[in-house]
Amino acid sequence: MSNSHYEKLRHELLQHQHTWLITGVAGFIGSNLLETLLKLNQKVVGLDNFATGFKKNLEEVLEKVTPEQRDNFLFYQGDICVLSDCAKAMKGVDLVLHQAALGSVPRSIKTPEITHATNVTGFLNSLMVAKDAGVKRFVYASSSSVYGDHPDLPKQEDKIGNPLSPYAVSKYTNELYAKAFSTCYGIETIGLRYFNVFGPRQNPAGPYAAVIPLWISALLKNEPVNINGDGETSRDFCYVENAVQGNLLAAMTQNKAAVNTVYNIAVGQQNTLKTLYSLLVENLNLSTQQELLYKNFRSGDIRHSLADVDKAKKLLGYHPAYSLQSGLKEMMEWYRVALVNY
């Protein structure tokens, strides 16, 4: 799908250089943002403590850009929970894309204090330093988990329920802090509620791996595929390039009505886990399907998720370019190669 608004923005960025800070730059979404911005000849400062990110993600990005673009990247190994690390990375920055966080609902249920430290204290540190540094705009990753137990579908930004996990609480707290800072200090903030983002460089290993890389890994290794619940749980799966588009549009919008609020970043399409499994098998060209092992429903998980993206379309000019199907096609070759290294 063509998005003339986003293409125009990309063209403008090629003509005008800004300095961006990406927190969590070595992570999955952070490294995809880095790759896009460097290819648009932007200056990028990156901050990461490698808690969930990988040096190999940065190395892969730097191999894909020109030497001149590589020189536009400055990396700090540091922690958003340390105020001085935030301050060092924030110097001279125009725009912040705050991606650093500890994801995973199950992780937050197991260790809520660790999730709080990174996702709330670390977020507040980043916001305070951005305010003091005179950053033009602070764009941050929120989450569809904020919708909690609200029953309505599709999810609209102004209708949220009770959070179902410490992770959801942490992300909603981010939104509250961002709103308070825009009110009290005048800093421009925009929150992006990501819906099940997937794509290259998403870690398939570890106890908190997301469903798509986890299943791809199992299928390629001819291992059983574990499915939580009955397989009818549904999600609005969003390819990472859609999330990159949302971040750049949010950071650069000149529409005053578009700032100091939150947006759904998704596709607006609902797919069950069973459908996802079939699509993965199809895209991997597997002659036989591995055994599906049905497990209990996971604590803290919502049953169905579907985004209304009309607000982002109207105010930001956002138009998702990839569906679940086209996104899977884009990423399969990366996983075939990358899984050798995990």
Disulfide bonds with the S-S distance in Angstrom:
none
